[in-house]
C-alpha cells in the first residue's frame, strides 16, 4: 500500500535533511495539531476491576485483579510517551494540499507502507504500529471486553479521531517514543509536486533524493470536476555497480538485519574478484545491516531453502567468502 506525507514549502531544509537521512519524525502527543488526539475513556474498566477487587478482597484472586489493573494503567500511560507519524492514503486531496502543503506549492512524499514498517537496527526501541484511523463523533470507551482484543484496544487508544477530520483519510504509524525514526531507503518510492510548486523548490527536492529509485509526479487539475489526478513526469534511479543478471540471491531476514546468500553468474577466479563482487553487491542491494555469503557454483537455492532449518552444513560447505554485519572485511572459506 502506498501512503503519502504532505509537506509545506516552509521548513524545507529541515524536512529534506530528515527524510534525506532516511528518518521520519514521529511527533509527541503535545505537538499534534488536534489537541484532542489520543483521548479515550477507561472509567468502565476501572470500575469493573474495583468491583472485582472488593468482591474478592483477601483472596488470591484479588492479587491477580490488582495485577490486571496495574497492567491496564501502565498500558494507558504509554500513550503519553509515544510518537505519531501521520500519513494519508491519497496524494490528490485538495484539502490536504491546502492545509499541509503550502496551498499546493509544497510537495508530497510517497512511501511503501510495508517497507516503512521494517525495523532498521533496534527491535526493542524501534517498535512501531500502523493503523488506519477510525473517525468517530464520540471519544471511545474502553471496557473489560477490550482487554483480550489487542487490535481493538490499540485503535481506540491510538487511532481514533473526531469525524470532522475524516477528509484527511489518515493512516498513522505509532512509535514507542517521539523523535526521528529510521527507515530503509527503498521505503521512499516517489515525490509528488503540487499544482503551484515552483521550479526552485522542485529542484531542491529532486537534488536531495538524487541516487535513489524514485518516481516523480505532479498533481494536475481535472478540468471537468473538482478532482485532481497524477501526471508522471520523471524517474530518479540509483547508480548500480552490477547488472541484475550478474547474480542470484536469497535473503533470510532477521528482525533488524538481512542475511544474503548470493551466487555470481560469472566466474570469480581470485580472492580479489570475490571481494570486489561482494562489495558491489552490498552497494546495490543492502539497505540495512547485513551478512553476505558468497556461494559457490554448485550451490542450489531450492536445496538451501529445503535444508535451511535442518541442515546448516549444506549451506556452510558451499560458502566461498563472507562479509559480516558491523565490519567491512571479507573472509574467505574453501578455495
Secondary structure, 3 states (H helix, E strand, C coil): CEEEEEECCCCHHHHHHHHHCCEEEEEEHHHCCCCCCCCCECHHHHHHHHHHHHHCCCCHHHHHHHHHHHHHHHHHHHHHHCEEEEEECCCCCHHHHHHHCCCCCCEEEEEEHHHHCCCCCCCCCCCEEEEECEEECCCCECCHHHHHCHHHHHHHHHCEEEHHHHHHCEEEEEECCCEEEECCHHHEEEEEECCCCCHHHHHHHHHHCCCCCEEEEEEEECCCCCCEEEEEEEEECCCCCCCHHHEEEEECCCCCCEEEEEEECCCCCCHHHHHHHHHHHHHHHCCCCEEEEEECCCCCHHHHHHHCCCCHHHHHCCEEEEECCCCCCEEECCC
